[in-house]
Amino acid sequence: MSSSTSSSSPVKSTGLHVGAIKPGVAKKDPILVADGVRRQFGGLVAVEVEHVEIPRNAITALIGPNGAGKTTFFNLLTGFDQPNDGKWSFNGKSLAGVSAFKVARLGLIRTFQLTKALGLLTVMDNMKLGSTEQRGEKLSASLFPFLWKKKDAEIEDKALEILRRFKLDEKKDDFAASLSGGQRKLLEMARALMTNPELVMLDEPMAGVNPALTESLLEHILNLKQEGMTVLFVEHDMHMVRHIADWVIVMAEGKVVAEGAPDEVMKNPAVIDAYLGSHQDIDLGTVTGRVTLPTLPKEK
């Protein structure tokens, strides 16, 4: 990250919880609440979350070792998979059994570890597909352009405005397959905004991203909060988590084992045992190469 980003810390949200901090602690204004969510694959219990609440208008990081169940939990909450047991609600509305596209229309949008951009469509067409307001998608209406042409122009204007924010407007006529991995991550995040979401769930948004684009992605995540959205993201870089997260939830072996403010969570013995391991005394930003340490002079 550049020095400008490192030197200016974003304003953190505080006072998000009620009572003593522990796994499943209540939040003052939760936007998403999950109870008894369990997913089993054969003899393997991938997710077993007793209770968790996501605070509204805050950035929450979901961390944990590989195989902790983070992506499976994302899939369950967004309708891409169904649990064996459990219930969860978004803005007080139950999402149990609700299909993924209906979850998205309610204002809960997610991105994926491996981007889902449609490579043989242009960047602009990918953006327009993200809109849920196009009457012309219905077969009956599609036969009468006068019913949807005006709306199509409005959607394209909105898409172009968002692409400018993500510095992808010059790529609008390029095929999505021609974009770099980082640009595809930006496109997926930009496309998510076409639905005016309330909660954006990002599954490892920094994975495989060129360091040159990392700062841009960080800024966009912070901007989502500034625009009134709630963010829940999975990330393995603890330096990144400390920098932008207001709250951290830790999963291990499918369960929530710790919660709290980033600096406090990093000191939690359960987190050190389950996740940080031998790196517990190291800022993981140095391990990933995103933070460089000064070179010490060689001994003579």
Secondary structure, DSSP 8 states (H G I E B T S, - for coil): --HHHHHS--------EESS--TT-EESSEEEEEEEEEEEETTEEEEEEEEEEEETTSEEEEE--TTSSHHHHHHHHTTSS--SEEEEEETTEE-TT--HHHHHHTTEEE--SS----TTSBHHHHHHHT-S--GGGSHHHHT-GGGTHHHHHHHHHHHHHHHHHTT-GGGTTSBGGGS-HHHHHHHHHHHHGGG--SEEEEESTTTT--HHHHHHHHHHHHHHHHTT-EEEEE---HHHHHHH-SEEEEEETTEEEEEE-HHHHTT-HHHIIIIIGGGTTS-HHHHHTSS---------
